[in-house]
Amino acid sequence: MPIAPIHQIAPFNPLPTFIKLTTFIKLTTFIKLTTQIKASRIAHLTDARYFAAKEVDYLGFNLEEGTEGYLDPMYMKAIREWVEGPKIVGEFQQTPIRVVVEAAAFFGLDVVQVSAKNHGAQLAELGDLEVILAIEIGHDGLPFTLTELQGFAAYVDVFLFNFLQTNISKSTFYEQLNFWKEVFALRPSLLQANLPTSDWPEVLETLGLAGLSLVGGEEEQVGVKSYDEIEAVFESLGRI
């Protein structure tokens, strides 16, 4: 077979592939550097040390006695002595606002997390505290109007949208993309949901979310726990 003259051979052009790779690297780096992560409902030192080593922004402890995942505040104080970096969050679902304020001062909490459902009308009483507002979303969808959320936003620093009580996928948001982008833009917003690991980078970027919330859990035995699923989320975000 005759060889084509050099001037007729199409030159190899790696530029398109290079551009795609560069764009991917920039996006991954952007997500890694800007994504806020809250580790919620920490119940033992193993979780606390793991998440602190991953440089999460918040470590949350459920300080509401009688509820799932409750941790005695004295254990929380002991655990925080072993970790540094993340802000320590006291999580409260039904505790009266005045008690939340007292607990924040007594235990030296960096942040308090309260419930939109139970505390929404009393947020002004939290004063200068740094506040995460947890918004529970069930099968009936978002329980507040955009106007109500705007009212909450004036008193809090971060919204945490918890979808763990309902089955969702990224299409749940994409079908009403403009609406959810407007909601998540009211305040820096964290998403807590059971999404496929591979979907997280795209969802965070597309919806303009500030980050996500991951939930701690029980140890298999003292000091031993598998983090395979959570580790996969961190890898997808480039935080390994």
Backbone hydrogen bonds, N-H to C=O, Kabsch-Sander energy under -0.5 kcal/mol:
donor,donor_aa,acceptor,acceptor_aa,energy
8,Q,5,P,-2.1
9,I,5,P,-0.6
9,I,6,I,-1.4
10,A,8,Q,-0.5
18,F,14,P,-2.4
19,I,15,L,-3.1
20,K,16,P,-2.4
21,L,17,T,-2.5
22,T,18,F,-2.8
23,T,19,I,-2.7
24,F,20,K,-2.3
25,I,21,L,-2.5
26,K,22,T,-2.6
27,L,23,T,-2.5
28,T,24,F,-2.8
29,T,25,I,-2.7
30,F,26,K,-2.6
31,I,27,L,-2.6
32,K,28,T,-2.5
33,L,29,T,-2.4
34,T,30,F,-2.0
35,T,31,I,-2.2
36,Q,210,A,-2.9
38,K,212,L,-2.2
39,A,58,Y,-2.8
40,S,38,K,-0.7
40,S,214,L,-3.9
42,I,60,G,-3.3
48,A,44,H,-1.9
49,R,45,L,-2.8
50,Y,46,T,-2.0
51,F,47,D,-2.8
52,A,48,A,-2.2
53,A,49,R,-2.0
54,K,50,Y,-1.1
55,E,52,A,-1.6
56,V,51,F,-1.7
57,D,37,I,-2.0
58,Y,37,I,-1.7
59,L,87,K,-2.9
60,G,39,A,-3.7
60,G,58,Y,-0.5
61,F,89,V,-2.7
63,L,61,F,-0.9
63,L,91,E,-1.6
65,E,63,L,-0.9
67,T,64,E,-1.4
70,Y,67,T,-1.7
71,L,62,N,-2.7
75,Y,72,D,-1.3
76,M,72,D,-1.8
77,K,73,P,-2.4
78,A,74,M,-1.7
79,I,75,Y,-2.7
80,R,76,M,-2.3
81,E,77,K,-0.7
81,E,78,A,-0.6
82,W,79,I,-2.2
83,V,80,R,-0.7
87,K,57,D,-2.8
89,V,59,L,-3.2
89,V,87,K,-0.6
90,G,111,V,-2.2
91,E,61,F,-3.1
91,E,89,V,-0.6
92,F,113,Q,-3.0
99,V,96,P,-0.7
100,V,96,P,-2.0
101,V,97,I,-2.4
102,E,98,R,-1.9
103,A,99,V,-2.8
104,A,100,V,-2.4
105,A,101,V,-1.7
106,F,102,E,-2.8
107,F,103,A,-2.7
109,L,104,A,-1.7
110,D,88,I,-1.5
111,V,88,I,-2.0
112,V,130,E,-2.3
113,Q,90,G,-3.0
114,V,112,V,-0.5
114,V,132,I,-2.1
116,A,134,A,-2.7
119,H,115,S,-2.8
120,G,116,A,-1.2
122,Q,119,H,-2.3
123,L,120,G,-0.7
125,E,122,Q,-1.6
126,L,123,L,-2.0
127,G,124,A,-1.4
129,L,126,L,-2.0
132,I,112,V,-2.6
133,L,158,V,-3.0
134,A,114,V,-3.2
134,A,132,I,-0.7
135,I,160,L,-3.3
136,E,134,A,-0.6
137,I,162,N,-2.7
138,G,136,E,-0.5
138,G,141,G,-0.8
141,G,138,G,-1.6
149,L,145,T,-2.2
150,Q,146,L,-2.2
151,G,147,T,-1.7
152,F,148,E,-2.0
153,A,149,L,-2.4
154,A,150,Q,-0.8
154,A,151,G,-0.7
155,Y,152,F,-2.3
156,V,152,F,-0.7
157,D,131,V,-2.3
158,V,131,V,-1.7
159,F,188,P,-2.2
160,L,133,L,-2.9
161,F,159,F,-0.5
161,F,190,L,-2.9
162,N,135,I,-2.6
162,N,160,L,-0.7
163,F,161,F,-0.7
163,F,192,Q,-3.5
166,T,163,F,-1.7
168,I,166,T,-0.6
172,T,169,S,-1.4
173,F,169,S,-0.6
173,F,170,K,-0.8
174,Y,170,K,-2.3
175,E,171,S,-2.1
176,Q,173,F,-1.1
177,L,174,Y,-1.1
180,W,176,Q,-2.3
181,K,177,L,-2.5
182,E,178,N,-1.8
183,V,179,F,-2.1
184,F,180,W,-2.8
185,A,181,K,-0.9
186,L,183,V,-1.4
190,L,159,F,-3.0
191,L,211,G,-1.6
192,Q,161,F,-2.8
193,A,191,L,-0.6
195,L,193,A,-1.3
199,D,196,P,-1.8
200,W,196,P,-0.7
200,W,197,T,-1.1
203,V,199,D,-2.7
204,L,200,W,-2.7
205,E,201,P,-2.0
206,T,202,E,-3.0
207,L,203,V,-2.3
208,G,204,L,-0.7
209,L,204,L,-1.5
210,A,189,S,-1.8
211,G,189,S,-1.5
212,L,36,Q,-1.9
213,S,191,L,-2.2
214,L,38,K,-2.8
216,G,40,S,-3.1
220,E,224,V,-2.1
221,Q,224,V,-1.4
224,V,221,Q,-3.0
231,E,227,Y,-3.3
232,A,228,D,-1.7
233,V,229,E,-1.2
234,F,230,I,-2.0
235,E,231,E,-2.3
236,S,232,A,-2.0
237,L,233,V,-1.3
238,G,235,E,-1.3
239,R,234,F,-2.9
240,I,238,G,-0.9
